[in-house]
Amino acid sequence: MKWSPRFFRALAWCMIFISLAALPFILFAGLEGRGDIARGFTVTVASGAFIGGIVLAGTGQVNRPAGASAALRLAFFGWVLVPLLAAPPLIAATGSMSSGIFEAYSALTTTGAIIKSPEEAGVSITLWRCVLAWLGGLGSLVLAATVFAALDRRGVGLRRTYLLTVEHSDLFTNFGRALRRFGAIYVGVTLAGFVLLMLLGTDPFDSLCLALSGIATAGLAPQSGALDVWLSPAAQGVLALLCLMGAWNMAVQYDLASRRRISRGTGELRAMLVLGLGAALYAAVTIDLSHAWASGLDMLFAITTTGYQTASQPVLPLTLLVLLAMAGGSTISTSGGIKMPRILLLLRRAGGELSSLSHPSAAVRTRFIGRPVSDSALTGVWVYALAYPAALGLGAVALGMTGASFHDSWAVSAASLVNAGPLAGVDFAALSPATLAVSAAIMVLGRLEVLAAAAAIYVIFARD
């Protein structure tokens, strides 16, 4: 088994980014009067700078190409190791190593499950969670457009984009370009959301946290409770828009911003908006018009895998919201789940099969994004879709073996797998350290879209 030096360099850069992000938080925690948390941030800064610097110095002259196996290892170890570097201040804030590490995984995978409430955690930790989620969302975009797009070359090509030409002999060549192009849109939308929230009268700190968390579809909030308790309806709408932008195809957004046109679309944005409108109409007809706004937003927060709760008394059942979160947003987005384009493709195929019942002699052909889809590519999509229920069941069994109740096992497994922690509806602080560890592992599995995690584990132990 060969380990590419460029794998270590890329991992070192991830550590450097986390270290730089944590640097100003030493001052923030000190001004807050939390010396223990400030020391935790110091550990993160020093460890990341030291380890990352040593690795970069030792691999500075390496130019060998890195193939799919090295890229898969980077995706896997990036999600497994980097949260450990970000954990020291969270360990200090929660007073428990297991809880702090769990929160680090939850934040970076954009899951948004927390142990300490924002009021208990304090300002610096609340913002640190949101920053980690924002960085994790950006990392998800880069990996989706580079590593996962290359692995999908024989499939439908849902992650392909004209913005990046995938070099299969060296998958690391596009990291910088993807980071610059998607990062520009990512930063721009975040800043726009922050300004809009401020203009609508939202507290500056709350606006910053919501802008960072919203675009990352992390579901982290600067205050406890439902949104209608402390956020105006107009600001709720801006937050929902941020979540939609995070769950929409970032390559399409870049295309729209740079070329003023959309070269291709898979219909996921339209599908998400239709679901939100449908939920609003359902609430307006079955209950009353006053519940329409909250129901529509709850549907959008679920389908984007954000999981915010708009009203103290939600109208839509939690089971429905979790099921919709399994579908998720676009393939090149910060959302979790199976991904909406795959669901739409399978529905289109199902429609063709139903149509063939009335015309048995007709050939069933499926087209998507203007291209014909082969049966082998459809098989790959089916495997992706079936892998999630299988992972959900195995995760629930694993959580049950740690002592979690039947309800908590299924709820935590589902919310962790689709990276939508708030939808679990459970008190994570009441869970055992073993349960939290299994939940964190499921979060990583979900962020790697299950099959990529299996492939990464295989190449770790296989020969190149």
Number of C-alpha atoms within 10 A of each C-alpha: 10 11 14 18 21 21 21 19 22 19 21 23 18 18 27 23 15 22 24 15 18 26 16 15 22 23 16 19 22 15 12 14 11 16 15 17 26 27 17 23 31 21 20 27 26 18 17 25 20 16 14 23 16 13 18 21 10 13 13 11 9 12 9 10 16 19 19 20 24 26 25 27 23 23 25 22 17 19 23 15 14 19 24 15 20 32 24 24 29 28 21 22 24 21 12 13 16 18 25 25 24 29 27 29 30 29 33 30 36 37 36 32 32 23 19 19 15 19 11 12 17 17 15 23 23 23 25 21 28 28 22 27 31 29 21 25 27 24 22 24 25 25 22 22 28 27 26 25 23 22 19 15 15 12 18 22 18 22 23 21 19 10 16 17 15 21 14 17 11 15 24 22 17 20 17 11 14 22 17 13 17 21 19 13 18 24 15 12 19 24 16 14 24 24 16 18 26 17 13 15 13 20 12 14 15 19 25 23 22 31 28 31 33 34 32 41 39 39 31 30 25 21 16 12 15 16 19 15 12 13 20 14 15 14 22 21 16 20 27 24 19 25 31 29 25 30 33 27 24 24 28 19 18 20 17 13 12 12 10 10 12 14 12 13 16 20 14 22 19 12 16 24 16 15 17 24 18 16 24 22 19 19 20 17 12 10 12 11 13 11 21 23 21 27 26 27 24 27 31 29 31 32 33 39 38 37 30 30 22 23 18 12 10 14 17 16 8 16 12 11 19 23 16 23 32 27 25 32 35 28 30 28 29 38 37 36 30 27 27 28 25 24 19 17 21 17 12 16 19 14 13 16 17 13 13 14 10 9 11 11 8 11 10 15 13 20 13 17 15 10 9 11 18 14 12 12 16 18 12 15 20 15 12 18 19 12 15 23 15 12 19 23 15 15 24 25 16 19 25 18 14 17 14 21 14 12 13 21 24 21 22 31 29 31 31 34 33 36 37 36 32 25 29 23 14 15 13 21 15 11 17 14 16 16 24 23 18 20 29 25 20 28 33 27 26 27 29 25 21 22 16 20 19 14 15 23 15 14 18 18 9 11 10 12
